[in-house]
Amino acid sequence: MPTDPNSRRQFLAFLAGSPLVAAAGIDTDWLATLSGSAQGDALLHAADALARHGTHPVLHAEQPPLIAKAADALDVFDFEPVARQNIPVAHWGYLMTGTDDDATIAANRAGFDRWVLKPRRLIDVSKVDAHLSIFGTRYASPIVVNPLGSQKGFHKDGEVATAKAARARDHLMVLSTVATTSIEDTIAARGGPVWFQLYHQTDWSITKQMVKRVERAGAPAIAFTVDLLGGSNRETMIREARKDTRECIKCHLGGAPLPGVSGRVDDRDNRRKPNLVGYEKLPPQLEKGTPTWEFVDRLKQATGMKVLLKGIVTEEDAALALEHGVDGLFVSNHGGRAENSRRATIVSLPEVLKGTGGRIPVICDGGFRRGTDVFKALALGATAAGIGRPYIWGLGAFGQEGVEAVLAIMHKEFELTMKQSGTTSLSQISMRHITPA
């Protein structure tokens, strides 16, 4: 066990970033306060005992067999090992990576444990209405199919399978700029409009053409992603890619199997990124530096679609978004792969809502795996909750059927939580139904 203060602080920092600690529900902010305290010494003694006598016994239990079909899944986690078996290792690394030591991925999950449910009794919950209405469109669920790029790297049908699942279950879907399916083909597969998530290009003339194309295709809203403008350090993705010995020249420049590397702000290799190609070569209008609020103003003027910002996590930026006429927000840290803030999006949500004053829709994403997670976000004031990795686990495991099953499981869990909380519509869910842990 470390005895000097510096070693103790280093060890607590290690624990704060550990997925095992997050899985145990330990608050990483609380860990940070323990350095040099009696509580910290107690925790270190306990950790030392674990090191001597073995990890949590659950880790040594016999692992259940992989599910053979989507209908066998009990929760969304059942799809993960099947998907991992099916997906090439480099592609798996791209899906599961965070930034730096991936601590913010763990923080997103641990954040939900800051709140507990307050069940209510003797209310007629034989019928519940969990539909979401946003920008005049009604969906069957407040669970949003969030944008996630390169989906043909996880299953041959890619975004088409996801869109068909969203259609079958009637969920809002948002398509990534770096999708491996075009906006036109995705809308056709969805059988209706999808939103478009925008990565700006360094040439405004290309960005503007992309926006106009998406609008012509029928997308009612565009979500400009602002949390990667400073870049990110994706160590897990790079480490996993080094394990992949395939030559992938058909898909990747130079043959290196690194999905997601190109296409964000350049056009090095966009053969499998149809939303980034086919634009007229106009006189370039190169951006000066990274986008600022001026870019948001320009984007608003360039389109009649609703304009949302994806990646807002503070009250200050939420208030500025209102000042600049933004129509909605995603509280997001890119699934823990933007900055390594170690701050859960569910923790950021209340202050973002304070900044908006409830005047625009706010969707929260980051670590949502259970219906109870969705309920907690809505109780705090979110309009909806977005998911990413869980439905890709379903896609990688069983294609469209797997995505449908993931959506069905999470929605069923959400409706059960509504019933146990005595709420029969989304409008009834409030802070009265949760309390700080």
C-alpha positions in Angstrom: 0.0 0.0 0.0 1.4 3.5 -0.8 2.3 5.4 2.3 3.6 8.8 1.1 1.1 11.5 0.1 2.3 11.7 -3.5 2.0 8.0 -4.1 -1.4 8.0 -2.4 -2.7 10.7 -4.7 -1.4 8.8 -7.7 -3.1 5.6 -6.6 -6.4 7.4 -6.0 -6.1 8.9 -9.4 -5.6 5.4 -10.8 -8.7 4.2 -9.0 -10.8 7.1 -10.2 -10.0 6.1 -13.8 -10.6 2.4 -13.2 -13.6 0.7 -15.0 -13.9 -1.6 -12.0 -14.3 1.3 -9.6 -16.9 2.9 -11.9 -18.7 -0.4 -12.2 -18.8 -0.6 -8.4 -20.7 2.7 -8.4 -17.9 4.7 -6.6 -18.1 8.5 -7.3 -14.8 9.5 -8.9 -15.1 13.1 -7.7 -15.4 11.7 -4.1 -12.2 9.7 -4.7 -10.4 12.9 -5.6 -11.2 14.3 -2.2 -9.9 11.3 -0.3 -6.2 12.0 -0.8 -4.4 12.4 2.5 -7.6 11.7 4.5 -8.5 9.0 7.0 -11.1 7.8 4.5 -8.5 7.6 1.8 -6.2 5.5 4.0 -9.1 3.1 4.7 -9.8 2.9 1.0 -6.2 2.2 0.3 -6.1 -0.6 2.9 -9.2 -2.1 1.3 -7.5 -1.9 -2.2 -4.4 -3.5 -0.7 -6.5 -6.4 0.6 -8.1 -6.8 -2.8 -4.7 -7.0 -4.4 -3.6 -9.7 -1.9 -6.8 -11.8 -1.9 -8.1 -11.3 -5.4 -10.5 -9.1 -7.3 -14.3 -9.0 -6.9 -15.6 -12.6 -6.9 -18.0 -11.8 -9.7 -15.0 -11.5 -12.0 -14.1 -15.1 -11.2 -17.6 -16.5 -11.8 -18.2 -18.6 -14.9 -19.2 -16.4 -17.8 -22.6 -17.2 -19.3 -22.5 -18.5 -22.9 -22.9 -16.1 -25.7 -26.5 -15.5 -26.8 -27.3 -17.3 -30.0 -30.0 -14.9 -31.2 -31.2 -11.4 -30.4 -34.3 -12.7 -28.7 -32.2 -14.4 -26.0 -30.8 -11.1 -24.6 -31.9 -10.1 -21.2 -30.2 -6.7 -21.3 -28.1 -4.7 -23.8 -24.9 -6.0 -22.2 -25.7 -9.4 -23.6 -24.9 -8.1 -27.1 -21.5 -6.8 -26.3 -19.5 -10.0 -26.2 -21.2 -11.3 -29.4 -20.4 -8.1 -31.2 -16.8 -8.2 -30.0 -16.4 -11.7 -31.4 -17.8 -10.6 -34.8 -16.2 -7.2 -35.3 -12.5 -6.9 -36.4 -10.3 -5.8 -33.6 -9.3 -2.4 -35.0 -13.0 -1.6 -35.6 -13.8 -2.7 -32.1 -11.1 -0.4 -30.8 -12.6 2.5 -32.7 -16.1 1.8 -31.2 -14.9 1.4 -27.6 -12.2 4.0 -27.3 -12.4 7.0 -25.1 -9.6 9.5 -24.8 -6.4 9.2 -22.8 -7.1 6.4 -20.2 -10.8 6.2 -21.1 -11.7 7.5 -17.6 -14.5 9.7 -18.9 -16.3 6.6 -20.3 -16.3 5.2 -16.7 -17.3 8.5 -15.3 -20.4 8.6 -17.6 -21.6 5.3 -16.2 -20.8 6.2 -12.6 -22.7 9.4 -12.9 -26.0 7.7 -12.9 -25.3 6.4 -9.4 -25.5 9.9 -8.0 -29.2 9.7 -8.3 -31.6 7.0 -7.0 -35.3 6.4 -7.8 -38.3 7.3 -5.5 -40.9 4.7 -6.4 -44.6 5.7 -6.0 -47.4 3.2 -5.1 -51.2 2.8 -5.7 -51.3 4.8 -8.9 -53.1 3.3 -11.9 -50.2 2.6 -14.3 -52.0 0.0 -16.4 -51.4 2.3 -19.4 -48.4 4.5 -20.0 -47.7 6.8 -22.9 -43.9 7.1 -23.4 -44.0 8.9 -26.8 -41.7 11.8 -27.5 -42.8 14.9 -29.4 -40.0 17.1 -30.6 -40.1 19.9 -33.3 -43.6 18.8 -34.2 -42.8 15.1 -34.8 -43.9 12.3 -32.6 -41.8 9.2 -31.8 -42.7 6.1 -29.8 -39.8 6.6 -27.4 -37.6 9.3 -25.9 -34.5 7.1 -26.7 -32.7 8.6 -29.6 -30.5 6.6 -32.0 -27.5 8.8 -31.8 -25.0 9.4 -34.6 -22.1 7.0 -34.8 -19.8 6.8 -37.9 -18.4 3.9 -40.0 -21.2 1.5 -39.2 -20.4 -0.8 -42.1 -17.2 -1.5 -40.2 -19.4 -3.2 -37.6 -21.9 -5.0 -40.0 -22.2 -5.2 -43.7 -25.6 -3.4 -43.7 -24.3 -0.6 -41.6 -26.6 2.5 -41.2 -29.3 0.9 -43.4 -29.9 -1.8 -40.8 -29.9 0.8 -38.1 -32.4 3.0 -40.0 -34.7 0.0 -40.6 -34.6 -0.8 -36.9 -35.4 2.8 -36.0 -38.3 2.6 -38.4 -39.6 -0.6 -37.0 -39.4 0.7 -33.4 -40.3 4.3 -34.4 -37.3 6.1 -32.8 -35.6 9.3 -33.8 -32.4 8.6 -35.7 -29.4 11.0 -36.2 -27.0 10.2 -39.0 -23.2 10.9 -38.8 -21.4 13.0 -41.3 -18.9 10.1 -41.5 -21.5 7.5 -42.0 -20.9 4.7 -44.5 -24.3 5.3 -46.0 -25.6 8.5 -47.6 -28.2 10.8 -46.1 -30.5 9.9 -49.0 -30.2 6.2 -48.6 -30.6 6.4 -44.9 -33.8 8.4 -45.1 -35.2 5.9 -47.6 -34.4 3.0 -45.2 -35.9 4.9 -42.3 -39.0 5.6 -44.3 -39.0 9.2 -43.1 -36.7 12.0 -42.1 -33.6 11.6 -40.0 -31.5 14.3 -38.4 -28.0 14.9 -39.6 -24.9 15.4 -37.3 -22.5 17.8 -38.8 -18.7 17.8 -38.7 -17.6 21.1 -40.3 -15.1 21.0 -43.2 -12.1 23.3 -43.4 -13.7 24.8 -46.6 -17.0 26.6 -45.8 -18.1 26.2 -49.5 -18.1 22.4 -48.9 -19.8 22.6 -45.5 -22.5 24.8 -47.0 -23.1 22.5 -49.9 -23.3 19.6 -47.5 -25.9 21.4 -45.4 -28.0 22.2 -48.5 -27.8 18.6 -49.6 -29.0 17.4 -46.2 -31.9 19.9 -46.3 -32.9 18.8 -49.8 -32.9 15.2 -48.7 -35.5 16.0 -46.1 -33.7 16.2 -42.8 -35.6 18.6 -40.5 -32.6 19.3 -38.1 -28.8 19.4 -38.1 -26.7 18.9 -35.0 -23.3 20.6 -35.2 -20.8 18.7 -33.1 -18.6 21.1 -31.1 -16.8 18.8 -28.7 -14.0 17.6 -31.0 -12.8 21.0 -32.3 -9.7 20.6 -30.2 -9.1 17.0 -31.2 -8.9 14.0 -28.9 -6.2 11.4 -27.9 -7.7 8.0 -28.6 -5.2 5.6 -27.1 -7.4 2.6 -27.0 -8.3 2.9 -30.7 -4.6 3.0 -31.7 -3.6 0.2 -29.4 -6.3 -2.1 -30.7 -5.5 -1.2 -34.3 -1.9 -2.4 -33.8 -3.3 -5.9 -33.1 -5.1 -6.0 -36.5 -2.8 -7.6 -39.1 -5.3 -7.3 -42.1 -4.5 -5.2 -45.1 -7.5 -3.1 -45.8 -6.6 -1.1 -48.9 -10.2 -1.3 -50.2 -11.4 0.8 -47.3 -8.5 2.7 -45.9 -5.7 4.8 -47.4 -2.5 2.8 -47.1 -4.4 -0.3 -45.9 -4.3 0.6 -42.2 -7.5 -0.6 -40.5 -8.3 2.6 -38.7 -12.0 3.6 -39.1 -12.8 7.2 -38.1 -9.3 8.6 -38.8 -10.3 10.4 -42.0 -13.4 12.3 -42.9 -13.8 14.6 -39.9 -12.2 17.8 -41.3 -10.4 16.6 -44.4 -10.8 14.5 -47.5 -7.8 12.2 -47.4 -9.8 9.0 -48.0 -13.5 9.3 -48.2 -14.4 6.4 -50.5 -16.6 4.9 -47.8 -18.0 8.3 -46.6 -20.7 9.2 -49.2 -21.8 12.3 -47.3 -18.4 13.9 -47.9 -18.1 13.5 -51.7 -19.8 14.7 -54.8 -19.7 18.4 -54.2 -19.0 21.1 -56.8 -15.5 22.6 -56.8 -16.2 26.2 -55.9 -13.7 28.9 -55.0 -12.5 27.8 -51.6 -13.6 29.7 -48.5 -11.2 28.4 -45.9 -12.0 28.6 -42.3 -9.7 30.8 -40.2 -8.9 28.7 -37.2 -11.5 26.4 -35.5 -15.2 27.5 -35.4 -16.5 30.0 -33.0 -20.0 31.4 -32.3 -19.6 33.3 -35.6 -19.7 29.9 -37.3 -23.0 29.1 -35.5 -24.5 32.3 -36.8 -23.4 31.5 -40.3 -24.8 28.0 -40.1 -28.1 29.4 -38.9 -28.3 31.8 -41.8 -27.4 29.0 -44.3 -30.3 26.7 -43.6 -34.0 26.6 -42.7 -33.5 23.4 -40.7 -33.4 23.4 -36.9 -29.8 23.9 -35.8 -28.7 22.1 -32.6 -25.3 22.0 -31.0 -23.9 18.7 -29.8 -21.3 18.7 -27.1 -22.5 21.5 -24.7 -21.7 20.7 -21.0 -21.8 24.1 -19.2 -24.4 26.7 -18.2 -22.3 29.4 -19.8 -22.3 27.8 -23.3 -25.9 26.9 -23.0 -26.8 30.5 -22.4 -24.7 31.6 -25.3 -26.4 29.1 -27.5 -29.7 30.7 -26.7 -28.3 34.1 -27.5 -27.2 32.8 -30.9 -30.6 31.4 -31.7 -29.7 27.7 -31.4 -32.8 25.5 -31.5 -31.7 22.7 -29.2 -28.7 21.1 -27.5 -27.1 17.7 -26.9 -25.4 17.5 -23.6 -22.5 15.2 -24.6 -18.8 14.5 -24.2 -18.9 12.2 -27.3 -19.3 9.1 -25.3 -16.1 9.9 -23.3 -14.0 10.3 -26.4 -13.8 14.1 -26.6 -11.9 15.6 -23.6 -10.9 13.5 -20.6 -12.9 15.7 -18.2 -13.9 12.7 -16.0 -17.2 14.5 -15.7 -20.4 12.6 -16.5 -22.9 14.2 -18.9 -25.7 13.4 -16.4 -23.8 15.6 -13.9 -23.5 18.3 -16.5 -27.1 18.2 -17.5 -28.7 20.3 -14.6 -26.4 23.3 -15.2 -27.0 23.1 -19.0 -30.7 23.1 -18.3 -30.3 26.1 -16.1 -28.5 27.9 -18.9 -31.4 27.2 -21.3 -34.1 28.0 -18.9 -36.2 25.3 -20.4 -36.7 27.2 -23.6 -35.2 24.7 -26.1 -35.1 20.9 -26.2 -32.1 19.3 -24.5 -31.0 15.7 -25.4 -28.5 14.0 -23.1 -26.1 11.2 -24.2 -23.1 9.4 -22.7 -23.2 6.1 -20.9 -26.9 5.3 -21.2 -27.3 1.5 -20.9 -30.6 1.0 -18.9 -34.1 2.3 -18.9 -33.5 3.7 -15.4 -30.7 5.8 -16.9 -33.1 7.3 -19.4 -35.7 8.0 -16.6 -33.1 9.8 -14.4 -32.2 12.1 -17.3 -35.8 12.9 -18.0 -36.4 13.5 -14.3 -33.6 16.0 -14.2 -35.2 17.8 -17.1 -33.8 16.3 -20.4 -36.2 16.1 -23.3 -34.7 12.8 -24.5 -31.7 10.5 -24.1 -29.3 9.4 -26.9 -27.6 6.0 -27.1 -24.6 5.0 -29.3 -22.5 1.9 -28.3 -25.4 -0.2 -27.1 -27.2 -0.3 -30.5 -23.9 -0.9 -32.3 -23.4 -3.9 -30.0 -26.8 -5.1 -31.4 -25.8 -4.2 -34.9 -22.4 -6.0 -34.7 -24.1 -9.1 -33.1 -27.2 -9.6 -35.2 -27.6 -6.7 -37.7 -31.0 -5.0 -37.9 -32.6 -7.6 -35.5 -30.0 -6.8 -32.9 -30.6 -3.1 -33.1 -34.3 -3.6 -32.8 -33.8 -5.8 -29.8 -31.6 -3.2 -28.0 -34.2 -0.5 -28.6 -37.0 -2.8 -27.4 -35.1 -3.8 -24.2 -34.2 -0.3 -23.2 -37.7 1.0 -23.9 -39.2 -1.8 -22.0 -37.0 -1.0 -19.0 -37.9 2.6 -19.3 -41.6 1.9 -19.3 -41.2 -0.4 -16.3 -39.4 2.4 -14.5 -42.2 4.8 -15.4 -44.8 2.4 -13.9 -42.8 1.9 -10.7 -42.6 5.6 -10.4 -46.3 6.2 -10.9 -45.8 8.2 -14.1 -48.0 7.6 -17.1 -46.5 10.2 -19.5 -43.2 11.8 -20.0 -44.6 15.2 -18.8 -45.2 13.6 -15.4 -41.6 12.6 -14.9 -39.8 15.2 -12.6 -37.3 15.7 -9.8 -40.0 14.4 -7.5 -39.2 10.9 -8.7 -35.4 10.9 -8.0 -33.2 12.0 -5.1 -29.5 12.4 -4.6 -27.8 9.1 -3.6 
